[in-house]
Amino acid sequence: MAKKPAKTEAPEPGAEGTEGEAAGGKKKLFIMIGAGVALLVVLGGAGAFFMGAFSAKPKPEDAAQHQPVKTVMYVDLPDMTVNLSAVDGRATYLKVKVSLEVSDKETVDKITPVLPRVLDAFQIYLRELRTSDLDGSAGLYRVKEELQRRINSAIAPAHVDAVLFKEILVQ
């Protein structure tokens, strides 16, 4: 009797073995896509955080609605022309147009009656200056601060917020 050949089922090429490999490849592909999407979400969130999207600071239009409107008034002083202190004997003149910044009408009303005293204080101080005192922005800043100090002492207890130069001419 002849022996029957043993049945050994060899997998056919492309049958079951490649299906397992294809399913594993799809899983890897989905994992890679999911990781990429998760990375984009994390990077987008970090970028939004650092750009301030999650901050609790009020927006500028909200801040403007809650703050009271500050009124600023200006008082123009008459033009002043003074001769400066000169070392070499040459006459040097300073022409100044000054405006005072105040925060309310009451301060304006306090400045008006004492304006001669304010102008006198300005004239005395400006006559002592030399041309070298007016050189550069630092020199002008010192003059501005000194004028503000002098006017605030003249109209105390009221105060001027700033002294503004409209024109400065040294000749």
C-alpha positions as CSV (number, residue, x, y, z in Angstrom):
1,M,0.0,0.0,0.0
2,A,1.3,3.1,-0.9
3,K,1.8,5.7,1.6
4,K,-0.2,8.7,1.4
5,P,1.8,11.8,1.4
6,A,1.5,13.7,4.6
7,K,-0.6,16.7,4.4
8,T,1.5,19.6,5.3
9,E,-0.2,22.8,4.7
10,A,2.3,25.3,3.7
11,P,1.0,28.8,3.8
12,E,0.4,30.1,0.4
13,P,2.3,33.2,-0.4
14,G,0.2,36.3,0.3
15,A,-2.3,34.4,2.3
16,E,-2.2,34.8,6.1
17,G,1.4,35.8,6.8
18,T,1.3,39.0,4.9
19,E,-2.1,40.0,6.3
20,G,-0.5,40.1,9.8
21,E,2.3,42.2,8.6
22,A,0.0,44.6,6.8
23,A,-2.2,44.9,9.9
24,G,0.9,45.7,12.0
25,G,2.1,48.3,9.4
26,K,-1.3,50.0,9.6
27,K,-1.1,50.1,13.4
28,K,2.3,51.7,13.2
29,L,1.0,54.2,10.7
30,F,-2.0,55.2,12.9
31,I,0.3,55.5,16.0
32,M,2.7,57.7,14.0
33,I,-0.1,60.0,12.8
34,G,-1.6,60.1,16.3
35,A,1.8,61.1,17.8
36,G,2.2,63.8,15.2
37,V,-1.2,65.2,15.9
38,A,-0.6,65.2,19.6
39,L,2.8,66.9,19.1
40,L,1.1,69.6,17.0
41,V,-1.5,70.2,19.7
42,V,1.1,70.4,22.5
43,L,3.3,72.8,20.4
44,G,0.3,74.9,19.5
45,G,-0.8,75.1,23.2
46,A,2.7,76.1,24.3
47,G,2.9,78.8,21.6
48,A,-0.5,80.2,22.6
49,F,0.6,80.2,26.3
50,F,3.8,82.1,25.6
51,M,2.0,84.6,23.4
52,G,-0.3,85.4,26.3
53,A,-3.6,83.8,25.1
54,F,-4.2,82.2,28.6
55,S,-3.1,85.3,30.7
56,A,-5.6,86.9,33.0
57,K,-4.5,90.4,32.0
58,P,-7.4,92.6,30.9
59,K,-7.6,93.6,27.3
60,P,-6.7,97.3,26.5
61,E,-10.3,98.1,25.6
62,D,-11.5,96.7,28.9
63,A,-8.9,98.7,30.9
64,A,-10.0,101.9,29.1
65,Q,-13.6,101.4,30.2
66,H,-12.8,100.9,33.9
67,Q,-10.3,103.8,34.3
68,P,-11.6,107.3,34.8
69,V,-10.8,109.8,32.1
70,K,-8.0,112.1,33.3
71,T,-8.4,115.6,32.2
72,V,-5.3,117.6,31.5
73,M,-5.3,121.3,31.1
74,Y,-2.5,123.6,29.9
75,V,-1.6,127.1,31.0
76,D,0.4,129.2,28.6
77,L,2.8,131.6,30.1
78,P,3.9,134.8,28.3
79,D,7.1,134.6,26.2
80,M,10.2,135.4,28.2
81,T,13.4,136.8,26.9
82,V,16.3,137.0,29.3
83,N,20.0,137.7,28.9
84,L,22.2,134.8,30.1
85,S,25.1,135.0,32.4
86,A,28.2,135.3,30.2
87,V,31.8,134.6,31.0
88,D,33.4,136.3,28.0
89,G,31.4,139.5,28.2
90,R,29.3,138.8,25.1
91,A,25.6,139.3,25.4
92,T,23.7,136.1,25.0
93,Y,19.9,135.9,25.0
94,L,17.4,133.2,25.8
95,K,13.9,133.3,24.5
96,V,11.5,130.7,26.0
97,K,7.9,129.9,25.5
98,V,6.6,127.7,28.4
99,S,3.3,125.9,28.9
100,L,2.3,124.3,32.3
101,E,0.5,121.0,32.5
102,V,-2.0,120.8,35.3
103,S,-4.6,118.2,36.2
104,D,-7.6,120.3,37.2
105,K,-9.3,123.7,36.9
106,E,-8.6,124.5,40.5
107,T,-4.9,124.6,39.9
108,V,-5.4,126.9,36.9
109,D,-7.4,129.2,39.2
110,K,-4.5,129.2,41.8
111,I,-1.8,129.9,39.2
112,T,-3.5,133.0,37.6
113,P,-3.4,135.3,40.7
114,V,0.2,134.5,41.5
115,L,1.5,134.6,37.9
116,P,3.7,137.6,38.5
117,R,5.5,135.7,41.3
118,V,5.9,132.7,39.0
119,L,7.3,134.8,36.2
120,D,9.7,136.5,38.7
121,A,11.0,133.1,39.9
122,F,11.5,132.0,36.3
123,Q,13.3,135.2,35.3
124,I,15.7,135.1,38.3
125,Y,16.6,131.5,37.6
126,L,17.0,131.8,33.8
127,R,19.2,134.9,34.2
128,E,21.7,132.8,36.2
129,L,22.1,130.2,33.5
130,R,25.1,130.0,31.2
131,T,24.9,128.7,27.6
132,S,26.7,125.5,28.7
133,D,23.8,124.8,31.1
134,L,21.5,124.5,28.2
135,D,23.6,122.1,26.2
136,G,22.0,118.8,25.3
137,S,18.9,117.1,26.5
138,A,20.2,116.5,30.0
139,G,20.7,120.3,30.5
140,L,17.2,121.1,29.3
141,Y,15.8,118.4,31.5
142,R,17.5,120.0,34.6
143,V,16.2,123.4,33.6
144,K,12.7,121.9,33.2
145,E,12.8,120.2,36.6
146,E,14.1,123.4,38.3
147,L,11.3,125.5,36.8
148,Q,8.7,122.9,37.9
149,R,10.2,123.0,41.5
150,R,10.0,126.8,41.6
151,I,6.5,127.0,40.3
152,N,5.3,124.3,42.7
153,S,6.8,126.2,45.7
154,A,5.1,129.4,44.5
155,I,1.6,127.9,44.2
156,A,1.8,125.4,47.1
157,P,-0.2,123.3,48.2
158,A,-1.3,123.0,44.5
159,H,1.2,121.5,42.1
160,V,2.0,121.6,38.4
161,D,2.4,118.2,36.7
162,A,4.9,119.2,34.1
163,V,6.7,122.2,32.6
164,L,6.6,122.0,28.8
165,F,8.9,124.0,26.5
166,K,7.1,125.2,23.4
167,E,10.1,127.1,22.1
168,I,13.7,127.6,23.2
169,L,16.0,130.0,21.4
170,V,19.6,130.8,22.4
171,Q,21.1,133.7,20.5
